[in-house]
Amino acid sequence: MPDPSAPSAPSAPSAPSDRYASRVAVHEHVADGFGSVRVLPLDPSADAPVLHHWVSGERAFFWGMNGLTEQQVAEIYAHMDTLDTHHAYLVVKDGEPAALLQTYEPEADRVGDCYSVEPGDIGVHLLLAPAGPEGVRSGWTAGLVAVLMGFVLLGLDRRRVVVDPDVANGKAVARFLRQGFTAGPEVVLPEIDLPDVYLPEKKARLAFLTREAAFGDR
């Protein structure tokens, strides 16, 4: 999978890194020249301060949580934790929070109304941590995304990943394409207005990554 040319780097958390060492990971990988990556089931309460910091920034505008309180962020992920079709994970690199990963079953999500879902498909949303004091580091995003695609496609035994970044989020669209995804159609995700969930209508660019394209015959 090709490295993107403009990766991001994680910010340092306020809590010491050993805060995460005792938590059980669903996936762990040590990549030569990159470091250790652990994928932890999200703890809505414990992880809310870090998530709130990330989603409140202007760079996270397209994540759709600007203006929410820390408690509201915790409540959103506590609700997600009750679902069998949607899952959230805190990604920790070398002991530091590096990304928020969400996976979901496309047929149980509004994106399933916008394309022909195939057996083995899995949806992914990914929010990278903001750059730390050291700034952008070459290859950081590509290395992290490659590990996470290994978790999703190989660890979860799926055949294809679908992503749906906002069409206006050109950086995210370009990042996925550099990572080996194939551009799909531009679609309009319908508004969702339920007691526990509200999502406004969203114009999205679908993109797909097959297991074969990413990892060959594995």
HELIX and SHEET records of a PDB file:
HELIX    1   1 SER A   17  ARG A   19  5                                   3    
HELIX    2   2 ALA A   48  SER A   56  1                                   9    
HELIX    3   3 GLU A   58  TRP A   63  5                                   6    
HELIX    4   4 GLU A   70  MET A   80  1                                  11    
HELIX    5   5 PRO A  106  ALA A  108  5                                   3    
HELIX    6   6 ARG A  110  ASP A  113  5                                   4    
HELIX    7   7 TRP A  140  MET A  149  1                                  10    
HELIX    8   8 GLY A  150  GLY A  155  3                                   6    
HELIX    9   9 GLY A  170  ARG A  178  1                                   9    
HELIX   10  10 ARG A  211  PHE A  215  1                                   5    
SHEET    1   A 8 HIS A  27  ALA A  31  0                                        
SHEET    2   A 8 GLY A  35  PRO A  41 -1                                        
SHEET    3   A 8 HIS A  86  LYS A  93 -1                                        
SHEET    4   A 8 GLU A  96  TYR A 104 -1                                        
SHEET    5   A 8 ASP A 121  LEU A 128 -1                                        
SHEET    6   A 8 ARG A 160  VAL A 163  1                                        
SHEET    7   A 8 LYS A 202  THR A 210 -1                                        
SHEET    8   A 8 THR A 182  LEU A 189 -1                                        
SHEET    1   B 2 ILE A 192  ASP A 193  0                                        
SHEET    2   B 2 TYR A 198  LEU A 199 -1                                        
END                                                                             
